[in-house]
Amino acid sequence: MAGKPHFGCAARTCHAAARIVAPAAFAMLAACAGTQMRGSSASGAAPAAQDANREQRLRTLQRAEALYLSGHLQEAQAAFEQLTQTYPRNAEIWFRLGNTLMKEGDYDGAAVALQNAVSFDPGHGRAALNLALARIAQAQAALETAHARLDSNSPERQQAEELQRRVRTLLATPNGEGQSR
């Protein structure tokens, strides 16, 4: 997309948060794994297999984080998607997936993931902010499409141009780069 917006939010949020939030995410995964282990021991699963399963899930989260931070976004996306299958109600994992999709420019997918994060943890402020940024990016893309398809002399095209200017102003910082959160 020619006028692709720059949203540094996902990268900066994740880089800073990785040092702070990663231990909490690991603890959340360990708690989830512990809950699942208790449930599965009733079905006769061996404790060693349960521990190995939990360790594998923690390694998957660590791998997803490392892939994201090193710029291997498609691989990170696949790893976070796998984690959402294992922990479908974990807001932090949905948040990380949303940030990855934002960085890839998949604003529709990012909005879905971030909406899940906010739904599972209504107090997750960073997810709510990044959801707003994803929706602004969706609006910007829709305005670009409308502008390209509207008759050059139509009042609707003028309206689309004005809205595009407002969105650019909204996203602009004094040095001309996109907002970051």
VOGU-3710 file (C-alpha; in Angstrom, 3 decimals, decimal comma):
1> magkphfgca> 0,000/0,000/0,000  1,596/3,268/-1,126  0,567/5,397/1,850  1,091/2,632/4,390  1,038/4,235/7,819  3,938/3,854/10,188  2,798/2,476/13,484  5,798/2,048/15,704  3,483/1,121/18,545  3,718/-2,595/18,041
11> artchaaari> 7,498/-2,733/17,871  8,229/-0,245/20,626  5,516/-1,612/22,866  6,750/-5,146/22,434  10,460/-4,293/22,795  9,890/-2,397/26,033  7,245/-4,786/27,246  9,326/-7,868/26,471  11,694/-6,966/29,285  8,847/-6,168/31,675
21> vapaafamla> 5,905/-8,284/30,579  7,601/-11,469/29,387  8,063/-12,805/32,943  4,380/-12,144/33,636  3,391/-13,874/30,406  5,556/-16,834/31,337  3,883/-16,941/34,748  0,451/-16,796/33,095  1,390/-19,664/30,807  2,780/-21,654/33,701
31> acagtqmrgs> -0,444/-21,104/35,636  -2,512/-22,150/32,618  -0,324/-25,187/32,099  -0,595/-26,044/35,779  -4,381/-25,858/35,612  -4,417/-28,060/32,538  -2,020/-30,471/34,200  -4,274/-30,919/37,194  -7,169/-31,610/34,868  -5,187/-34,053/32,773
41> sasgaapaaq> -3,772/-35,994/35,753  -7,307/-37,092/36,521  -7,290/-38,739/33,100  -4,118/-40,648/33,959  -1,427/-38,582/32,193  2,062/-39,106/33,627  3,555/-36,183/35,620  6,779/-36,244/33,560  4,787/-35,904/30,331  2,818/-33,034/31,864
51> danreqrlrt> 6,012/-31,198/32,840  7,452/-31,732/29,362  4,226/-30,396/27,844  4,378/-27,270/30,021  8,054/-26,744/29,176  7,267/-27,093/25,459  4,576/-24,409/25,729  6,951/-22,061/27,559  9,589/-22,655/24,862  6,966/-21,879/22,212
61> lqraealyls> 6,266/-18,510/23,876  9,975/-17,734/24,196  10,493/-18,688/20,543  7,571/-16,502/19,422  8,993/-13,540/21,350  12,474/-14,075/19,922  11,100/-14,347/16,384  9,101/-11,133/16,812  12,008/-9,197/18,269  14,369/-10,399/15,523
71> ghlqeaqaaf> 11,935/-9,367/12,767  10,874/-12,862/11,669  7,253/-11,812/11,705  5,618/-14,629/9,743  7,229/-17,234/11,968  6,315/-15,230/15,081  2,742/-14,968/13,831  2,528/-18,745/13,388  3,936/-19,331/16,878  1,539/-16,836/18,510
81> eqltqtyprn> -1,375/-18,359/16,589  -0,379/-21,784/17,918  -0,341/-20,346/21,443  -3,824/-18,837/20,984  -5,042/-22,341/20,150  -3,530/-23,674/23,362  -4,568/-20,678/25,511  -7,578/-19,165/23,722  -8,463/-16,795/26,590  -4,963/-15,440/27,296
91> aeiwfrlgnt> -5,122/-11,687/26,632  -1,348/-11,205/26,578  -0,876/-13,775/23,808  -3,668/-12,176/21,747  -1,984/-8,791/22,332  1,347/-10,138/21,076  -0,327/-11,679/18,034  -2,070/-8,354/17,334  1,222/-6,458/17,527  2,824/-8,930/15,137
101> lmkegdydga> -0,033/-8,546/12,649  0,153/-4,731/12,944  3,842/-4,809/12,130  3,065/-7,008/9,100  0,458/-4,499/7,910  -2,494/-6,891/8,457  -4,687/-4,330/10,196  -7,866/-6,408/9,897  -6,234/-9,404/11,564  -4,585/-7,155/14,144
111> avalqnavsf> -7,931/-5,583/15,039  -9,463/-9,031/15,598  -6,555/-10,190/17,778  -6,447/-6,963/19,779  -10,221/-7,019/20,232  -9,820/-10,513/21,698  -7,126/-9,227/24,058  -9,387/-6,408/25,264  -12,353/-8,771/25,577  -10,394/-11,206/27,743
121> dpghgraaln> -8,754/-8,416/29,795  -10,782/-5,164/29,663  -8,074/-3,434/31,717  -5,336/-4,102/29,121  -4,684/-0,495/28,161  -1,912/-1,159/25,632  -4,172/-3,593/23,779  -6,956/-1,000/23,749  -4,591/1,671/22,396  -3,181/-0,614/19,702
131> lalariaqaq> -6,741/-1,652/18,787  -7,546/2,027/18,219  -4,431/2,399/16,054  -5,353/-0,706/14,053  -8,814/0,716/13,419  -7,342/4,048/12,326  -5,107/2,150/9,891  -8,178/0,286/8,595  -9,928/3,628/8,072  -6,908/5,024/6,267
141> aaletaharl> -6,789/2,044/3,905  -10,533/2,307/3,237  -10,174/6,013/2,463  -7,345/5,313/0,009  -9,516/2,746/-1,763  -12,487/5,120/-1,873  -10,347/7,993/-3,138  -8,972/5,857/-5,975  -12,440/4,748/-7,061  -14,382/7,986/-6,800
151> dsnsperqqa> -14,891/10,325/-9,743  -12,287/13,094/-9,611  -14,915/15,863/-9,606  -17,313/14,303/-7,129  -18,069/15,807/-3,721  -17,477/12,353/-2,237  -13,889/12,362/-3,501  -13,358/15,777/-1,937  -14,776/14,407/1,284  -12,425/11,403/1,094
161> eelqrrvrtl> -9,460/13,738/0,533  -10,408/15,842/3,542  -10,765/12,761/5,713  -7,389/11,488/4,494  -5,795/14,807/5,513  -7,393/14,538/8,958  -6,168/10,977/9,452  -2,641/11,957/8,391  -2,758/14,878/10,825  -4,019/12,579/13,558
171> latpngegqs> -1,175/10,136/12,966  1,563/12,731/12,438  4,076/13,788/15,043  6,078/17,030/14,849  8,930/15,256/13,026  6,541/13,721/10,506  6,734/10,124/11,699  3,767/8,067/12,832  2,578/7,898/16,397  4,138/5,235/18,555
181> r> 2,875/3,668/21,723
//
